[in-house]
């Protein structure tokens, strides 16, 4: 049960990350009248026929910037420097280097001779 919930959460999170632009557009379409009358920068200039598109473009740019910033931080987290302060001496133990004898196992080859496939002859 816990594995299913985890799988569903991962799928939903992957979908939401990849479709942020779609969600912004859907929110714009659902609230077009409110955005055009209250949030639009050009609401006092009706001759421009903006109808909230300026607000929509601003939100799209903001979503893309957030996505790019998230990708940059994810890449920074993946990079790790490995530094050694002291040189470590390599030690070989003779017990580990001893050759282990394995019992001989005979190889059984097929004793029956089978004909080799030959392509059909053109006469």
C-alpha positions as CSV (number, residue, x, y, z in Angstrom):
1,X,0.0,0.0,0.0
2,X,2.8,2.4,0.9
3,X,4.6,1.6,-2.3
4,X,1.5,2.4,-4.4
5,X,1.1,5.8,-2.6
6,X,4.8,6.6,-3.1
7,X,4.5,5.6,-6.8
8,X,1.5,7.8,-7.3
9,X,3.1,10.7,-5.6
10,X,6.2,10.4,-7.8
11,X,4.1,10.2,-10.9
12,X,2.1,13.3,-10.0
13,X,5.2,15.3,-9.1
14,X,6.8,14.4,-12.4
15,X,3.7,15.4,-14.3
16,X,3.4,18.7,-12.4
17,X,7.0,19.6,-13.1
18,X,6.7,18.9,-16.8
19,X,3.4,20.6,-17.3
20,X,3.8,23.9,-15.3
21,X,3.2,25.9,-18.5
22,X,-0.1,24.0,-19.1
23,X,-1.3,24.7,-15.5
24,X,-0.5,28.4,-15.8
25,X,-2.4,28.5,-19.1
26,X,-5.4,26.6,-17.6
27,X,-5.4,29.0,-14.6
28,X,-5.4,32.0,-17.0
29,X,-8.3,30.6,-19.1
30,X,-10.4,29.8,-16.0
31,X,-9.8,33.3,-14.5
32,X,-9.6,35.4,-17.7
33,X,-12.3,37.9,-16.7
34,X,-10.9,38.5,-13.2
35,X,-7.3,38.8,-14.5
36,X,-8.4,41.3,-17.3
37,X,-10.3,43.5,-14.9
38,X,-8.2,43.4,-11.7
39,X,-4.6,42.2,-12.4
40,X,-3.9,43.3,-16.0
41,X,-1.3,46.1,-16.3
42,X,-3.1,47.6,-19.3
43,X,-6.6,47.5,-17.9
44,X,-6.8,51.3,-18.2
45,X,-5.9,51.1,-21.9
46,X,-8.7,49.2,-23.5
47,X,-7.5,50.1,-27.1
48,X,-4.6,47.7,-26.6
49,X,-6.9,44.7,-26.3
50,X,-4.5,43.0,-23.8
51,X,-7.2,41.3,-21.9
52,X,-4.7,39.9,-19.3
53,X,-2.2,38.5,-21.8
54,X,0.5,40.7,-20.2
55,X,-0.2,39.0,-16.8
56,X,-0.2,35.6,-18.5
57,X,3.2,36.2,-20.1
58,X,4.6,37.4,-16.8
59,X,3.5,34.2,-15.1
60,X,4.8,32.0,-17.8
61,X,8.2,33.7,-17.6
62,X,8.1,33.4,-13.8
63,X,7.3,29.6,-14.0
64,X,10.2,29.0,-16.5
65,X,12.6,31.0,-14.3
66,X,11.6,28.9,-11.2
67,X,12.1,25.7,-13.2
68,X,15.5,26.8,-14.5
69,X,16.5,27.8,-10.9
70,X,15.4,24.4,-9.6
71,X,17.4,22.6,-12.3
72,X,20.5,24.7,-11.5
73,X,20.3,23.9,-7.7
74,X,19.7,20.2,-8.5
75,X,22.9,20.2,-10.6
76,X,24.8,22.0,-7.9
77,X,23.7,19.4,-5.4
78,X,25.0,16.6,-7.7
79,X,28.5,18.0,-7.9
80,X,30.7,17.0,-5.0
81,X,34.4,17.4,-4.6
82,X,36.4,14.6,-3.2
83,X,39.6,15.7,-1.5
84,X,42.1,13.7,0.4
85,X,44.2,15.4,3.1
86,X,46.7,12.6,3.7
87,X,48.0,10.1,1.3
88,X,46.9,6.6,2.2
89,X,49.4,3.8,2.0
90,X,48.2,0.8,0.1
91,X,48.6,-2.5,2.0
92,X,48.4,-5.9,0.4
93,X,47.8,-8.8,2.7
94,X,49.4,-12.1,1.6
95,X,46.4,-14.1,2.7
96,X,44.2,-12.2,0.3
97,X,46.6,-12.6,-2.6
98,X,47.0,-16.4,-2.2
99,X,45.8,-18.3,-5.3
100,X,42.8,-20.4,-4.6
101,X,42.9,-23.7,-6.3
102,X,39.6,-24.7,-7.9
103,X,38.7,-28.3,-8.6
104,X,39.1,-29.2,-12.2
105,X,35.9,-29.7,-14.0
106,X,36.1,-31.6,-17.2
107,X,34.6,-30.0,-20.3
108,X,32.1,-32.2,-22.1
109,X,32.0,-31.6,-25.8
110,X,29.2,-33.0,-27.9
111,X,30.0,-36.5,-29.2
112,X,27.4,-36.5,-31.9
113,X,28.3,-34.9,-35.2
114,X,25.5,-32.8,-36.6
115,X,25.3,-31.6,-40.2
116,X,26.1,-28.0,-40.8
117,X,23.3,-26.0,-42.4
118,X,23.9,-25.3,-46.0
119,X,21.9,-22.9,-48.1
120,X,19.9,-24.2,-51.0
121,X,21.8,-24.7,-54.3
122,X,20.8,-23.0,-57.4
123,X,20.8,-25.4,-60.4
